[in-house]
């Protein structure tokens, strides 16, 4: 019997706070959310073995915005959906994951090919050289010249058995991913 968790390649994880008990403010802007840089990074457990991770960083226009990642921890390894915007931020996230488990990060799913989710991916590769980087075919093409290009793609759907947790990776197309605009 598997627990089922859906990770959507085409959707951004900005909706991750929707899993909390109260209705979230739909923005990454810290001031609008009543938060400051000192509130980050933060990890929130969404379900057993499933966490959201938020880090605050500079935004354009100037200010601070958050980047969300989804983390699935199992007895056989870890899956991270979306990284962070720089190596230092991913290193911090890896340190937080190590507080949860000694299991290695086996999969990094690229849900958004934007730099605020991929610019730190080389930190994953440095810490976990055998990690598999998964993206849609369009994102793989867009990131072909990246330091850590995706090595596998999901054209439609892929299920990963991660230590008794089945993670479904769905590619719903590029237009759905424009929800953040």
C-alpha positions in Angstrom: 0.0 0.0 0.0 1.5 3.3 -1.1 0.8 6.9 0.1 0.2 9.0 -3.0 1.6 12.5 -3.4 1.2 14.5 -6.6 4.1 16.7 -7.7 3.2 18.8 -10.8 6.0 19.8 -13.1 4.1 22.6 -14.8 2.7 24.2 -11.6 4.8 26.4 -9.4 5.0 25.7 -5.7 3.9 29.1 -4.7 0.6 27.5 -3.8 2.3 25.3 -1.2 1.0 27.4 1.7 -2.5 26.5 0.6 -2.0 23.3 2.6 -2.0 25.3 5.9 -5.1 25.6 8.1 -5.8 29.3 7.4 -6.3 30.8 4.0 -3.0 32.1 2.7 -2.2 35.5 1.3 -1.5 34.7 -2.4 1.9 36.5 -2.8 5.5 35.9 -2.2 6.1 39.4 -1.0 7.2 39.2 2.7 5.8 42.6 3.8 2.3 41.8 2.4 2.4 38.5 4.3 3.4 40.2 7.5 6.8 38.5 7.5 10.5 39.7 7.4 13.8 38.1 6.4 14.3 36.9 9.9 11.4 34.5 9.6 13.3 32.4 7.0 14.3 29.9 6.0 11.3 27.9 7.3 10.2 24.3 6.9 6.5 23.3 7.4 5.3 19.8 7.6 2.3 19.3 5.3 1.8 15.6 5.9 3.9 12.7 7.3 7.2 12.9 5.3 6.1 15.9 3.2 7.4 19.4 3.8 7.4 22.8 2.3 10.5 24.8 2.5 10.6 28.6 2.0 13.6 30.9 1.7 13.5 34.6 1.3 15.7 36.4 -1.3 16.0 39.5 -3.3 13.3 40.3 -5.8 12.9 42.5 -8.9 11.5 45.1 -8.3 13.6 45.5 -5.1 12.3 43.8 -2.0 12.2 40.3 -0.7 10.2 37.4 -2.1 10.0 33.7 -1.1 10.9 30.7 -3.2 9.1 27.5 -2.2 10.3 23.9 -2.5 8.5 20.7 -1.7 10.4 17.9 0.1 9.3 14.3 0.3 11.3 12.2 2.9 11.1 8.4 2.9 13.0 5.5 4.4 14.8 5.1 1.0 15.6 8.7 0.1 14.5 12.2 -0.5 12.8 14.0 -3.4 13.0 17.7 -3.7 10.6 19.6 -6.1 12.2 22.9 -7.0 15.4 24.2 -5.6 16.4 27.7 -4.5 17.9 30.7 -6.2 21.5 30.3 -5.3 24.0 27.8 -4.0 24.0 29.2 -0.4 20.2 28.9 -0.2 20.3 25.2 -1.4 23.1 24.5 1.0 20.9 25.8 3.8 18.0 23.7 2.6 20.2 20.6 2.5 21.3 21.2 6.1 17.6 21.4 7.1 16.8 18.2 5.2 19.7 16.5 7.1 18.0 17.4 10.3 15.0 15.4 9.2 16.8 12.3 7.8 20.1 10.8 7.0 18.7 9.5 3.7 20.2 11.0 0.5 18.5 13.3 -1.9 17.8 11.0 -4.9 15.6 13.2 -7.1 15.4 16.9 -7.8 12.2 17.7 -9.8 12.4 20.9 -11.7 8.9 22.4 -11.6 10.0 25.9 -12.6 13.0 26.5 -14.9 13.3 30.1 -13.6 16.6 30.9 -11.8 14.9 31.5 -8.4 14.2 27.7 -8.5 17.3 26.4 -10.4 20.3 28.7 -9.9 21.4 26.7 -6.8 21.0 23.3 -8.3 24.8 22.8 -8.5 24.7 22.5 -4.6 22.5 19.4 -4.9 24.9 17.9 -7.5 27.9 18.6 -5.2 26.3 17.1 -2.2 24.6 14.2 -4.0 26.4 13.4 -7.3 24.0 10.5 -8.1 20.8 12.6 -7.7 18.5 12.5 -10.8 17.3 15.8 -12.1 13.9 15.5 -13.7 12.0 18.1 -15.8 9.5 18.4 -18.7 11.1 18.1 -22.2 10.5 21.9 -22.7 12.3 22.7 -19.4 15.2 20.3 -20.3 15.6 22.1 -23.6 15.5 25.6 -21.8 18.1 24.4 -19.3 20.4 22.5 -21.7 23.2 25.0 -21.1 22.7 25.2 -17.3 25.3 24.0 -14.9 23.1 21.1 -13.9 20.8 20.3 -16.8 17.9 17.9 -16.2 19.0 14.3 -17.1 15.5 12.8 -17.3 12.2 14.1 -18.6 8.5 13.5 -18.0 6.4 14.0 -21.2 3.1 13.1 -19.5 3.3 11.2 -16.2 5.8 9.3 -14.1 5.4 7.5 -10.8 8.4 7.2 -8.5 8.3 4.7 -5.7 10.3 6.4 -3.0 10.5 3.9 -0.1 6.8 3.1 0.0 5.6 6.6 -1.0 4.5 6.8 -4.6 5.2 10.3 -6.0 3.3 11.1 -9.2 5.1 13.7 -11.4 2.7 15.2 -13.9 3.5 17.4 -16.9 0.3 19.4 -17.4 1.8 21.7 -20.0 3.5 25.1 -20.0 0.4 27.3 -20.0 -0.8 26.0 -16.6 2.6 27.1 -15.1 1.8 30.7 -15.9 -0.3 30.9 -12.7 2.3 33.1 -11.1 2.1 35.9 -13.7 
